[in-house]
Amino acid sequence: MLSCLIIPEHACLINMVIQVNLALNSEKRTMEQHKVNVLVRRGSWIRKMVKESRSQIAAFQVTSTIILTVTIAFFVIVLGIFVNGRLRKFLISEDYTTTMQLKPTTSSSSIEQSMNDEFGDHWVAPRGLWHSMSDKELMWRASMVPQVKDNPYNRTRKVAFMFMTRKMLPLAPLWELFFKGHQGFYSIYLHTSSSFHTVDHPLESSVFYNRRIPSKAVEWGKASMVDAERRLLANALLDFSNERFILLSESCIPLFNFTTIYNYLINSKHSFVGSIDDPRNVGRGRYNKRMAPAILLSDWRKGNQWFELHRDLSIAVVSDVTYYPILRDHCRPPCYMDEHYLATLVTKIGMDLNSNRSITWVDWSKPGSHPTTFVRKDVSEGFLSRVRSQSDCLHNNVSASFCFLFARKFHPNTLEPLLRIAPLLFGF
């Protein structure tokens, strides 16, 4: 500004304008530089954000891929378990239909061999007794009846021995002697009230090895006891070779050797179910009017639960959806369903097929709701001979030489004297 004092006025103004322009340009360059610096820093921040975003996206993709892979693997495992379970159930229950094309000229033995080659033998009898069928599925499966009566294989008629027990059989050694040497003529089925883990499992060499069916808890006098009986029948019916079905308890013993009992049952024209019209309070007095009209008082019967049935009548029992629900709902203590269901059912559907007596002897001479239990001191040759010799009955409508094939109730401590007397019972 001092230069304006020594130069003309217009020159001074020019100089001032120039200086102002220089100052403005300098400030403009400073601001532009600042903007550049800001943009550079912002660009660096954006690049950093982009880089971090890419890293996060990559991590998310990896995580998503892992989650998707684990989910698919879990789904495949669950699907595999489901399919495997359904397949096993499908095969074990034999719930399938397969068509075979056979030439009309093929012989019976060739047909049997062809079937065995394609199916194995599990279409005639299950390879194992354990399965996952519900009771409803089991009854449906067991109710199936072949419409062709001529069997395309060599069928040996068998007797199904169905044991309803709390755990295992305390008299098993006696039964082992009874069955010895007669493989192929009998089948054994065990229904236990106890859980699988609390049951003493028989040795692999035993006739009872792997003969336990899927079981449920049983309460005395309740419908669960009849459920167990029907469950045993249904499982035994899955074997088409089983012709006769005998229900036994853990306290039962055979009174004769296997051959005698087998011939007696296989050659019988009738089933053996006790069925009486009892006019007392423990008989007719248990009838519930709500059972009508399906079951009238004149239909009401009482009997021994320890039955023996022919195959045809057994199929009728597991197929029953009419009378079972009625007794289940209206026969409750002091009405005991196991004493009335089968006796009444046989009267309704198969009176002509029944001998109307039991082949299992019990002693009801003492008062009470249970028969006499025999202990060690009671067992003798004379006692068993008296039971064996009772003959006031009919077999195939003619007088029989003996009436009872089995007896109960025998305490576990009777095993030793029973084994000692076994030669008398079994003829060896």
C-alpha positions in Angstrom: 0.0 0.0 0.0 2.9 2.4 0.5 3.7 2.1 -3.1 0.5 4.1 -3.9 2.2 7.1 -2.4 4.9 7.2 -5.1 3.0 6.0 -8.1 0.1 7.4 -9.9 -3.4 6.7 -8.4 -4.6 4.5 -11.2 -1.4 2.4 -11.0 -2.0 2.0 -7.3 -5.5 0.7 -7.9 -4.3 -1.7 -10.5 -1.7 -3.0 -8.1 -4.3 -3.5 -5.4 -6.6 -5.4 -7.7 -3.7 -7.6 -8.7 -2.8 -8.3 -5.1 -6.4 -9.0 -4.2 -6.6 -11.4 -7.2 -3.5 -13.1 -6.1 -4.8 -13.5 -2.6 -8.1 -14.9 -3.9 -6.4 -17.3 -6.2 -4.2 -18.4 -3.4 -7.2 -19.0 -1.1 -9.0 -20.8 -4.0 -6.0 -23.1 -4.5 -6.0 -23.7 -0.8 -9.7 -24.6 -0.7 -9.3 -26.8 -3.8 -6.4 -28.5 -2.2 -8.4 -29.0 0.9 -11.3 -30.5 -1.2 -8.9 -32.8 -2.9 -7.5 -33.9 0.5 -11.1 -34.4 1.8 -12.0 -36.4 -1.4 -8.9 -38.5 -1.0 -9.6 -39.2 2.6 -13.2 -39.9 1.7 -12.2 -42.2 -1.1 -9.9 -44.1 1.2 -12.7 -44.5 3.7 -15.1 -45.6 0.9 -12.5 -48.1 -0.3 -12.0 -49.3 3.2 -15.8 -49.7 3.7 -16.1 -51.5 0.4 -13.2 -53.8 1.4 -14.8 -54.5 4.7 -18.2 -55.0 3.1 -16.7 -57.5 0.7 -15.1 -59.3 3.6 -18.4 -59.4 5.5 -20.3 -60.6 2.4 -17.7 -63.4 1.9 -18.0 -64.4 5.6 -21.8 -64.4 5.2 -21.6 -66.5 2.1 -19.4 -69.0 3.9 -21.6 -69.1 7.0 -24.7 -69.5 4.8 -23.1 -72.3 2.9 -22.2 -74.1 6.1 -25.7 -73.7 7.5 -27.3 -74.8 4.3 -24.9 -77.9 4.1 -25.6 -78.8 7.7 -29.4 -78.4 7.2 -29.4 -80.6 4.1 -27.3 -83.2 5.9 -29.7 -83.2 8.9 -32.6 -83.5 6.5 -31.0 -86.4 4.7 -30.2 -88.2 8.0 -33.8 -87.7 9.3 -35.2 -88.8 5.9 -32.9 -91.9 5.9 -34.0 -92.8 9.4 -37.7 -92.4 8.5 -37.4 -94.4 5.3 -35.3 -97.1 7.0 -37.9 -97.4 9.8 -40.8 -97.5 7.4 -39.0 -100.0 5.2 -38.2 -102.3 8.2 -41.8 -102.0 9.4 -43.0 -102.7 5.9 -40.9 -105.8 5.6 -41.1 -107.1 9.1 -44.9 -106.8 9.2 -45.0 -108.4 5.8 -47.3 -105.6 4.8 -46.8 -105.8 1.1 -48.2 -107.5 -2.0 -46.0 -109.0 -4.7 -47.1 -110.6 -7.9 -45.4 -113.7 -9.1 -45.9 -115.1 -12.6 -45.8 -118.9 -12.5 -46.4 -121.4 -15.3 -49.5 -123.5 -14.8 -47.4 -126.7 -15.3 -45.1 -125.9 -12.4 -45.1 -128.6 -9.7 -46.0 -127.8 -6.0 -42.4 -128.3 -4.9 -41.2 -126.0 -7.7 -43.7 -123.4 -6.7 -42.5 -123.6 -3.1 -38.8 -123.3 -4.1 -39.6 -120.4 -6.5 -41.4 -118.5 -3.7 -38.6 -119.2 -1.2 -36.0 -118.0 -3.7 -37.8 -114.7 -4.3 -39.3 -114.0 -0.9 -37.5 -116.2 1.6 -39.7 -117.8 4.2 -40.8 -114.6 5.9 -44.0 -114.4 3.9 -45.2 -117.6 5.5 -43.8 -116.8 9.0 -42.0 -113.7 10.3 -38.2 -114.2 10.6 -38.3 -112.5 13.9 -41.1 -111.7 16.5 -40.0 -108.1 17.2 -41.7 -105.4 15.2 -42.9 -101.8 15.4 -46.6 -102.3 14.5 -49.3 -100.8 16.7 -52.0 -103.0 18.1 -54.4 -101.7 15.5 -51.9 -102.5 12.6 -51.2 -105.9 14.1 -54.8 -106.9 14.4 -55.4 -105.8 10.8 -52.4 -107.7 9.5 -53.3 -110.9 11.5 -56.9 -110.8 10.3 -55.9 -111.5 6.7 -57.0 -114.9 5.4 -55.8 -116.6 2.2 -58.7 -117.2 -0.1 -56.9 -120.1 -1.8 -57.3 -123.1 0.6 -54.7 -125.3 -1.1 -51.3 -124.3 0.3 -48.5 -124.0 -2.4 -45.9 -125.3 0.1 -45.5 -128.3 2.4 -47.3 -127.0 5.5 -46.7 -128.7 8.8 -49.4 -127.8 11.2 -48.1 -126.4 14.4 -49.4 -125.6 17.9 -48.7 -122.1 19.1 -47.9 -122.0 22.8 -48.6 -118.5 24.0 -47.3 -117.6 27.5 -48.6 -114.6 29.3 -46.1 -113.9 32.1 -45.0 -111.2 34.5 -41.3 -111.6 33.6 -39.9 -114.9 32.4 -40.9 -118.5 33.1 -39.7 -119.9 36.5 -40.7 -123.4 35.3 -38.8 -123.0 32.0 -36.5 -126.1 32.6 -39.6 -128.3 32.7 -40.9 -126.8 29.5 -37.5 -127.2 27.9 -37.8 -131.0 28.5 -41.4 -130.9 27.1 -40.4 -129.3 23.8 -37.1 -131.2 23.4 -36.9 -133.1 20.1 -40.1 -131.7 18.6 -38.8 -128.7 16.6 -41.0 -127.8 13.7 -44.2 -128.8 15.4 -44.6 -125.9 17.7 -44.2 -122.1 18.0 -43.6 -120.2 21.3 -44.7 -116.7 22.1 -44.0 -114.7 25.3 -45.9 -111.7 26.5 -44.3 -110.1 29.6 -45.8 -107.4 31.7 -42.4 -106.1 32.7 -40.3 -103.8 30.5 -37.8 -105.4 28.1 -34.8 -104.2 30.3 -36.1 -105.9 33.5 -36.7 -109.3 31.9 -34.2 -112.1 32.4 -33.3 -113.1 28.8 -33.0 -116.8 28.1 -29.8 -118.4 26.8 -29.4 -118.7 23.0 -29.7 -122.4 23.3 -33.1 -122.2 25.0 -36.4 -122.8 23.1 -37.5 -119.4 24.6 -34.7 -117.4 23.1 -35.9 -114.4 21.1 -39.6 -115.5 21.5 -40.8 -112.4 23.3 -43.3 -110.3 21.3 -43.7 -106.5 21.7 -45.6 -106.4 25.1 -47.4 -103.9 27.2 -48.2 -103.7 30.9 -51.0 -105.9 32.1 -53.3 -105.3 35.1 -55.3 -108.1 36.6 -59.0 -107.8 36.0 -58.6 -105.0 33.5 -59.0 -104.7 29.7 -55.2 -104.8 29.4 -55.3 -108.5 30.1 -57.6 -109.2 27.1 -55.4 -106.8 25.1 -52.4 -109.0 25.9 -54.4 -112.2 24.9 -55.4 -110.7 21.6 -51.8 -109.4 21.0 -50.5 -112.9 21.5 -53.0 -114.4 19.1 -52.3 -111.8 16.5 -48.6 -112.4 16.6 -49.0 -116.1 16.4 -51.4 -115.8 13.5 -48.7 -114.2 11.4 -47.2 -117.7 11.1 -49.5 -119.4 8.6 -48.3 -122.8 9.9 -49.8 -122.3 13.3 -53.1 -124.2 13.5 -53.9 -124.4 17.2 -53.4 -121.6 19.8 -53.1 -122.3 23.5 -52.9 -119.6 26.2 -50.7 -120.5 29.2 -49.4 -118.7 32.3 -46.0 -118.7 34.0 -47.5 -121.1 36.6 -48.8 -123.7 34.1 -47.3 -127.2 33.6 -47.9 -129.8 30.9 -49.6 -133.0 32.1 -48.6 -135.2 29.2 -45.7 -135.4 26.7 -45.6 -133.3 23.6 -46.8 -135.9 21.2 -49.9 -136.7 23.2 -50.8 -133.0 23.6 -50.1 -132.2 19.9 -52.2 -135.1 18.6 -55.1 -134.2 21.0 -55.2 -130.6 19.7 -54.4 -131.0 16.0 -57.0 -133.7 15.6 -59.7 -131.9 17.6 -62.8 -130.6 15.7 -63.5 -128.0 18.4 -61.8 -125.2 20.3 -61.6 -125.3 24.1 -63.2 -122.3 25.8 -65.2 -122.6 29.0 -68.5 -120.7 28.5 -71.3 -121.0 31.1 -74.4 -119.1 31.9 -73.8 -118.4 35.6 -77.0 -117.1 37.3 -75.1 -115.8 40.3 -74.0 -112.3 41.1 -70.5 -113.2 39.8 -72.1 -114.2 36.5 -75.3 -112.6 35.3 -74.9 -110.1 38.1 -72.0 -108.5 36.2 -74.1 -107.9 33.1 -74.5 -104.2 32.2 -77.7 -103.2 30.3 -75.7 -100.7 28.3 -74.2 -103.7 26.4 -77.6 -104.2 24.6 -78.7 -104.6 21.9 -75.4 -106.1 20.7 -75.0 -108.2 23.8 -78.2 -109.3 25.6 -78.4 -111.0 29.0 -79.1 -114.2 27.2 -75.8 -113.9 25.4 -73.8 -113.2 28.6 -71.3 -115.9 29.5 -68.5 -116.5 32.0 -65.5 -118.8 31.6 -61.9 -119.6 32.3 -59.5 -117.2 30.5 -57.0 -120.0 29.8 -58.3 -121.0 26.3 -57.3 -123.0 23.3 -58.5 -122.0 19.9 -58.5 -123.3 16.3 -57.1 -120.9 13.7 -60.4 -119.9 12.3 -61.8 -118.9 15.6 -58.5 -117.1 16.5 -58.9 -115.0 13.4 -62.4 -114.1 14.4 -61.2 -112.9 17.8 -58.5 -110.5 16.5 -60.9 -109.3 13.8 -63.6 -108.4 16.4 -64.5 -104.7 16.4 -68.0 -105.1 17.6 -68.0 -106.9 21.0 -64.6 -106.0 22.3 -65.3 -102.2 22.6 -68.6 -102.9 24.3 -67.0 -105.0 27.1 -64.0 -102.7 27.3 -66.4 -99.8 28.0 -69.0 -101.5 30.1 -67.3 -104.5 31.9 -65.2 -103.0 34.6 -64.4 -104.3 38.1 -66.2 -106.0 39.8 -66.9 -107.2 36.2 -63.7 -108.8 35.0 -63.3 -108.7 31.2 -61.0 -111.6 30.9 -63.6 -113.9 32.4 -66.4 -112.8 30.1 -65.1 -111.5 26.8 -64.1 -114.7 25.0 -66.8 -116.8 26.6 -69.4 -114.3 25.4 -67.8 -113.8 22.0 -67.7 -117.6 21.3 -71.4 -117.8 22.1 -72.1 -115.1 19.7 -70.0 -116.1 16.7 -68.9 -119.7 17.1 -70.9 -121.8 19.5 -70.8 -124.9 17.2 -67.0 -124.6 17.0 -66.5 -124.8 20.8 -66.4 -127.8 23.1 -67.4 -125.5 26.0 -64.7 -126.6 28.4 -61.2 -125.8 29.3 -58.2 -128.1 28.9 -56.3 -126.3 31.7 -57.0 -127.7 35.2 -57.2 -125.5 38.2 -58.4 -126.0 41.8 -61.3 -123.7 42.8 -62.2 -125.7 45.9 -61.1 -123.0 48.2 -63.1 -119.8 48.5 -61.6 -116.6 47.1 -61.0 -114.8 43.8 -58.0 -116.9 42.9 -57.5 -120.7 42.5 -55.2 -122.7 44.8 -51.5 -122.3 44.3 -49.6 -125.5 44.7 -46.2 -125.5 46.5 -43.4 -128.0 46.7 -45.0 -130.2 49.3 -48.1 -130.6 47.2 -46.4 -132.2 44.2 -46.3 -135.9 44.0 -46.9 -138.7 41.4 -50.2 -139.5 43.0 -51.5 -136.0 42.9 -50.5 -135.5 39.2 -51.9 -138.9 38.3 -55.3 -137.9 39.8 -55.4 -134.8 37.7 -54.3 -136.6 34.6 -56.9 -139.3 34.9 -60.0 -137.1 35.0 -62.2 -138.2 32.0 -65.7 -136.9 32.5 -65.7 -135.0 29.2 -66.0 -135.4 25.4 -63.4 -135.1 22.7 -64.8 -134.9 19.1 -68.2 -135.8 20.6 -67.1 -139.1 22.1 -66.0 -140.0 25.6 -62.4 -139.0 26.2 -59.7 -140.9 28.1 -58.5 -137.7 29.7 -59.8 -134.1 29.8 -56.9 -131.9 30.9 -53.6 -131.3 29.1 -52.3 -128.6 31.4 -52.6 -127.6 35.0 -52.0 -124.5 37.2 -51.1 -122.7 39.5 -47.7 -124.1 40.5 -45.3 -122.1 42.6 -41.6 -121.8 41.3 -40.5 -123.9 44.3 -42.2 -126.9 42.7 -39.7 -127.1 39.9 -37.4 -129.6 41.6 -40.1 -132.2 42.3 -41.6 -131.7 38.9 -38.3 -132.4 37.2 -38.0 -135.5 39.3 -41.5 -136.7 38.2 -40.9 -135.6 34.6 -40.3 -139.2 33.4 -43.9 -140.0 34.4 -45.2 -137.0 32.6 -43.1 -137.2 29.5 -42.4 -140.9 29.1 -38.6 -141.0 29.3 
